Amino acid sequence: MAETALGLVRVATAKEVVEERERNELVGFPDLLPAKDKLAALIEDNYQKAKEYRDSEGITARLEYASQTRIGEYDEQKLAQIRAVGGSEDYARITANKCRVVAAWLTDVYIGQTEKPWVIRPSADPTLPGDLQASIDETLRMQVQQFMAQVGEPPSPELIVQTKMELERDAKEKARELARRAAEEVNKIMQSQLEEGGFYDAITDFIDDFVTYPTAILKGPVFRLRDKLVWNGNNPEVSEDVVYEFTRVDPRLIYPAPGIATPQDGYIIEVVRFGYEDLYELIGQDGYNEEAIRTTLRKARRGQLDNWLDLDVPGSDDYEDAPEKAHNDMAGMLIDCLEYYGPVFGDLLKQWNIGEDIDEDAVYDIVAWVIDGEVIKVNLNPDPLGRRPYHIASYENVPGSFWGRGLPDILRDVQGVANASIRALVNNMSLASGPQVVIDIDRLAEGEELTNLTPWRIWQVSSGYNAQSASPVMQFFQPNSNAAELLNVLNSMYQLADEFSLIPRYMAGQQPAGTVGRTASGLSMLLNAANKGLKRVVAELDVRVLEPLLRQLYTYDMMYEDLPEYAADIEIVARGAIGVMQEDTLQVRRNEFLQITANPLDSQIIGVEGRAAVLREVAKGLGMDVNDIVPDLQKIKELEQMQQLQQMQGGAPDVMQDYAGNQLGNGAPATQLLPNK
């Protein structure tokens, strides 16, 4: 805490203000602190609380252990203990192997399949717009009038109700078909957004975190301004475009509020890292505080941001001789920033011009970026439901906790015993690989080398040597080999790892024990049994990550994109990883169904529409546009009507001409809902 020469004006950083508040046990922030510094101090204070809680609960240590286990390294304390007794430093990478197997399996499910593990489909009961409902009422009124003109009396109430139900049924069928077309269009739009926003790269990294760390975090959709290359003839031009971005968040750089269970509770803070040039390019963009950014850049050049958050993760190395090195090596510098999602009181937001009618006493959910006491940007949470763009999942979920358990946590005991076994095995094999030698050095000739034992070597001894003496110059003995016992222990750990992780070794291609796995059907049974154990594990990805992320993207598209009519009558459902894995079997069953029902009797039962529905599902597995292969429902109905009309007229329809959209005569006859008398 610094003072001026006169001692009248106090100057303090946000961190110093927080420290003083804690020392004096103050409830609020000092009144002399500006609102922007109050906001920065609040966020930095929340970060410190979250960090201390994470450390005290052992989460930070578990994250570090998971990272080291995945790459097969001991922590510093364990390595020092091993080196104190000497011998092998080998690591039995049981956990790493299990992580690779599950990660490869899940990557194949979510990326390597033709069918995506989610479906966008029309809702079962679409909502009829007001104008369509009015049209139904008007049609009903006209038909009632027509009935009275023909019959001379009004229709019975039962007939009116029945007619209205039929009109609404037909209208809903039409709305359902429009919603289906809208769902296909929305699916294409969202698919393009996912690809452009890096979703598939992000989920690949997320899956690696999912099997490794206690909790994996996938972030998105987040609005980002990105450069886009466009072509004006043969001339490349760069334009800025807003895209939805998806990223994997390093679990070591996320700090949830103490005691929360989901990112939607309390607050959540992510440490994001800017390069010097990246931060500079934010100057002049909407919503960013230029003064705060320039102050931050000057601090960086003077070396004052040298790991200001005191992080112990890759990328947070200290800059020694900071002023010189930072000035001359800015390209390699990372500037840590706190990205905060959480509630604040309105009185901290009045000066930021982020919305009208900010109530000082109300609580608002915001997103803010803070670097060492400087708030570089503040926004209200753009999601209408206040959802944060963080989606988490754990290999083993812990109810009521943000942090679950990853494979390194589950296999920690097994991994420890396996490591001890393999070190002992290597040490024992080394000792038992040859004989040990005891030499009476007093009886060796002067200058005889003792460290080299080779075949056919001639040893020189003193004249007092007697070959028949009871104490020979050299004695040989063979250390015992305990390799078999140690291998049994190691194999037992591998078997326990299979049981604890729910991942049998034959999922990695190894031949399963026994006779069951020697046939294709037997191996299929084993894989199905393994899938049953993994269903709850992979369901975490569907329920807690995929569906919330896609629904949030759909919400933004409804708000900001030009979606087709009836786009509001669609729903997004994760189909489940296990369901995708069964797609090949379902395709075989569909083909069999088509062959069995390819006869006149079954064709009359399932109809053209039913067979077209099965053909659509079969065609999806071909990786082609289904609409190019199977006509939609409307075209099929038009074809049926034209065929009926041609049969009534005694001619054969020109199918190709009908598919082109040409009408025959005045078109298909209109349906009369009310009977004529």
Secondary structure, 3 states (H helix, E strand, C coil): CEECCCCCCEECCHHHHHHHHHHHCCCCCCCCCCHHHHHHHHHHHHHHHHHHHHHHCCHHHHHHHHHHHHHCCCCHHHHHHHHHHCCCCCCCCHHHHHHHHHHHHHHHHHCCCCCCCEEEEECCCCCCCHHHHHHHHHHHHHHHHHHHHHHCCCCCHHHHHHHHHHHHHHHHHHHHHHHHHHHHHHHHHHHHHHHHCCHHHHHHHHHHHHHHCCCEEEEEEEEEEEEEEEEECCEEEEEEEEEEEEEEECHHHEEECCCCCCCCCCCEEEEEEEEHHHHHCCCCCCCECHHHHHHHHHHHHCCCCCCCCCCCCCCCCCCCCHHHHHHHCHHHCEEEEEEEEEEEEHHHCHHHCCCCCCCCCCEEEEEEEEECCEEEEEEECCCCCCCCCEEEECCECCCCCCCCECHHHHCHHHHHHHHHHHHHHHHHHHHHCCCEEEECHHHECCCCCCCCCCCCCCCCECCCCCCCCCCCCEEEECCCCCHHHHHHHHHHHHHHHHHHHCCCHHHHCCCCCCCHHHCHHHHHHHHHHHHHHHHHHHHHHHHHHHHHHHHHHHHHHHHHCCCCCCHHHEEEEECCHHHHHCHHHHHHHHHHHHHHCCCHHHHHHHHHHHHHHHHHHHHHCCCCCHHHHCCCHHHHHHHHHHHHHHHHHCCCCCHHHHHCCCCCCCCCCCCCCCCCC
